Amino acid sequence: MQLQSIVRRAAAALALVSLGACTNLGSLGNVLGGVLAPSNQLTGTVQRVDTRYQQITLQQSNGQSITVNYDANTQVSYQNQSYPVSSLQYGDQVIARLQDNGNGSYYTDLVQVTQPVNGSNGGTVSGNVQSLQGTVRQINRTNGWFTLDTGNGVQITVSMPYNVSQNDINRFNGLRTGDFVHLYGVYLNNSQVQLRNFY
C-alpha cells in the first residue's frame, strides 16, 4: 500500500510539472501571438530601431508590437548579404530569430528582411547626403562595414545598407586597406555613416 501511495504521489507531481510547462509555453505563445512556437521566429514590420538601447520594435500582423534586444553580433540578412542592424528602417518587413533571455525579454541574433520598405534600390536612411572621401583603414565584410580615415585624425565607420546597388556591392567587395575612395553617405551619428553610393 505504501508503494502504491508513493507511485500515486509521484504521478501527481509529474502531472503538475507537465501542466506548469504547458502553461508557460501557452503564455509565451500568447505574448507573441503564437508565432514563437514552435519555430522561435517573429514575423513583423519594423517600427523602430533604438541604437542607444540596442532594441528593435516590430509590429505583428495582429497589430501587437514586440520589442527585442540585439547586440554587435546580430546580423541583418537580405538577398544572401549581411548588413548591420542600423541598415533597418521603419516599414521593412522582417523575420527575426528569437531567443528567450529568461527574464521576460527576447534577443535576436538574425533579422531576415523579406520586403524592404523602399524596394530594392531606394535609400534606407533619411537625412542630408554628404560627399565624403578618405583612405580605407579596416574592412569587415561579414558585417558589411569599413572604416575611413578622412584626414586630420578623423576616422568614421561606413556601413552598407541592405538595398545597395549591385555595383556598390562589387565596389565594397573589391575594397582593400589603403584604398582611397569617394562616396556619398548619410551620418547616423558623429562617427557612423551609412553609404548611399560610391562615385
N, C-alpha and C positions, 0 to 999 in steps of 0.2 A: 504494500500500500504506500509505504514511504517513497519507494522508487517511482510509482505512478504519479504521486504528488509532485515530485521534483521534475519529472518529464513534463507535466502539465504546466508548471510554473515557467519552465524554460521555453516551452512552446508559446506561452502567452507573452513572455518578454520579447521573443523573436518577432512575434506578430506586431507588437508595439513599435519595435525598432523599424520594421519594414514600413509600417504605416507612417512613421515620422519621416522616413526617407522619401516616401511618395508625396507627403505633404510639402516637404521642402522643394522637391522637383516641381510640384504644381505651382508653388508660389513664384519660383524662378520663371516658369513659363508664363504666368500671369503678368509679371512685371514687364516682360519683353514681348507681350502679345503672342507668346507661344513660339517665337522664332528660334529661341536658343535650343530647344530640344527637337531633334537630337543633334543638330549639326554645329551648335555653338557659333552660329553666324547671325549677324544682324543686317538686314537689308533696309536701306532708308535713303533719305535725301539730306545732304549736308546743310545744316542750319548755321553752324558757327564753328570756327577753329580758333581756339584760345591758346596762342603760343606761349603766353605768360604762365598759365597753369597747366599747359600741355593736356588740353581736353578738346574732344570733338563732340559736337552735339548733332545727333541725327534724328530726323523725324520719320517715323514709320508710316506705312500706308493708312493705318488706322488713326493717324493724327497725333499719336503719342510720341513725345520726344525723349530720347535717351542720351545721356552724356557718358562718354567712355574716355578713359585716360590713354595717353600714348607716351612714348619716350623716344630717345635718339635712335633706337633700333627699329622703330616702327617704319614700315615701308608702304608707299603708295604704288600700286601697280596699275598700269594702263597699257594695253597692247604689248604685253611682254617686256615693258621697260619699267625700271624702278625710279621713283621720284621722292623727294622729301614731303612730309606732311604739309608744309607751307604751300605746296602747289594746289591743294584742295581749295575750292571756293563754294560759296553759297549756291545751292541748286544742283550740285553734282549728285548723281545717283550712284550709290556705292554698296558694296557688301563688305562688312567689317568682320574679321575673325576675332572672336572674343575669348577672354579667359576671366574667370571669376577671381577677383582679388581676395575673396573670403571675408571682406568687411562691408559687403553690400555695394561695392563698386566694381566696375569692369575695366579691363585693359585690352587694347587691340594691338597686335603686332603686325597685322597686314590689312590694308584697306584696298580693295579692288574697285576701280572706277568702271562702272558698267555703261554709264551715259554721262559724258561731260556736259555741263550746262550750256557751253558755247560751241558745241560741236567739236570737230577735230582740229580746227585751225584758228579758234578765237583766242583772245588773251585771257589769262586767268586772274590777274590782279589789276584792279582799277587804281589809277594814280598817274603821276607825271612820268612819262617815259623820258629817260635821260640817256645821252650818249656817253659811253664810258670806254676807256682803253687802259691797258696795262699789261703786265707780264704775269703769266701763269706760274704760280708757286707750288700748288698742290692740287691733285685731281682725285676725286672719289667717284669712280664710275658706278659702283654698286648703289650708292645713294643719290647719284645724279647732281653733284655739285663740284665746283672748283674754286680755289682762292686766286684772287687777282691783286697784284701789287700795283697800285695806281700812282705811286710816287710819293715822295715826302713822308715815307714811313707809314702810309695808309694802306691797309690791306682789307679787302672785302671778300665775302663769300657769295658766289653767284650760283643760284640753284636753277635747275632746269624745270620748266613747267611740263606737265604730262601731255599737253596738247601742242607741243612744239612741232615745227615742220620737220619733215624727213631730212631736209638739207641741214638744218641746225643740229639734228641728232648726229648726222655724219660729221659735222664740224666738231661737235663735242667729243665724239669717239676718236677723232683724229688728233685731239689736243695732246701736247707734250709739255712737260715742265720747261719753262724758259721761253715758250712761245709768246709773242706779242700779239694781242688780239684787240679788236674793236667790236663793241656790241651796244645794243640798246637794251635798257633794263629799267625796272621799277624798284625803288628802295622799299624793303619791308621794314627795316629799322636802320640804325646808323651803320651797321656792319654787314647787312644782308641785302642782296639784290636778287630779284627774280628776272631771269633772262626773257626778253621779248624776241630778239633775234640777233644773230651775228651779222656784221656787214664788212 
